[in-house]
Amino acid sequence: MTIPVQTDSVASLLEQILAVDKQILDALNATNMLLTKANTIAQETLDSSKRIEVLLGGGEEVSVPTMMKVVYKHVLSQKK
């Protein structure tokens, strides 16, 4: 980006503003894509958590520490 000087024409200044706006738009689009990806990952994690609850025989009232304890015990039992 160039620094505007007093002798720049209005058209030149408008082009510089447009260029900066395009950079901002590109950054916002990239941020939006990352947020969409993060949202998808969060939704997949929630869905996985719900499937784990069902597999453990619990419902929504089963706490995460309880689920982790059952999973941990299962993993330990598989190593023996």
C-alpha positions in Angstrom: 0.0 0.0 0.0 1.3 3.4 -0.9 1.1 6.4 1.3 -1.1 9.1 -0.2 0.6 12.5 -0.8 -1.0 15.8 -1.4 -0.4 15.7 -5.1 -2.2 12.4 -5.7 -5.3 12.7 -7.9 -8.7 11.8 -6.5 -8.8 8.8 -8.9 -5.5 7.6 -7.5 -6.7 8.0 -3.9 -9.9 6.1 -4.7 -7.9 3.3 -6.3 -5.8 3.1 -3.1 -9.0 3.0 -1.0 -10.4 0.3 -3.2 -7.2 -1.8 -2.9 -7.3 -1.5 0.9 -11.0 -2.5 0.9 -10.2 -5.5 -1.2 -7.5 -6.6 1.3 -10.0 -6.2 4.1 -12.6 -8.2 2.2 -10.1 -11.0 1.5 -9.2 -11.1 5.2 -12.9 -11.2 6.2 -13.6 -14.0 3.8 -10.6 -16.0 5.1 -11.9 -15.4 8.7 -15.4 -16.5 7.7 -14.0 -19.7 6.2 -12.0 -20.5 9.3 -15.1 -19.8 11.5 -17.2 -22.0 9.3 -14.6 -24.8 9.6 -14.4 -24.3 13.4 -18.2 -24.5 13.6 -18.2 -27.7 11.6 -15.6 -29.2 13.9 -17.5 -28.2 17.0 -20.7 -29.7 15.6 -19.0 -32.9 14.7 -17.5 -33.1 18.2 -21.0 -32.6 19.7 -22.4 -35.3 17.5 -19.6 -37.6 18.5 -20.2 -36.9 22.2 -23.9 -37.7 21.8 -23.0 -41.0 20.1 -20.6 -41.8 23.0 -23.3 -41.1 25.5 -25.6 -43.6 23.6 -22.8 -46.2 23.4 -22.2 -45.9 27.2 -25.9 -46.5 27.8 -26.5 -43.1 29.2 -28.5 -40.1 28.2 -28.0 -36.4 28.4 -27.6 -36.7 32.2 -24.4 -38.6 31.9 -21.5 -36.3 32.7 -18.4 -36.0 30.7 -16.1 -37.1 33.6 -18.3 -40.2 33.9 -18.0 -40.9 30.2 -14.3 -40.4 30.3 -13.9 -42.7 33.3 -15.8 -45.5 31.4 -13.8 -44.9 28.2 -10.5 -44.9 30.2 -11.4 -48.2 32.0 -12.4 -49.7 28.6 -9.0 -48.7 27.1 -7.1 -50.1 30.0 -9.0 -53.4 29.8 -8.1 -53.7 26.1 -4.4 -53.3 26.9 -4.3 -56.4 29.2 
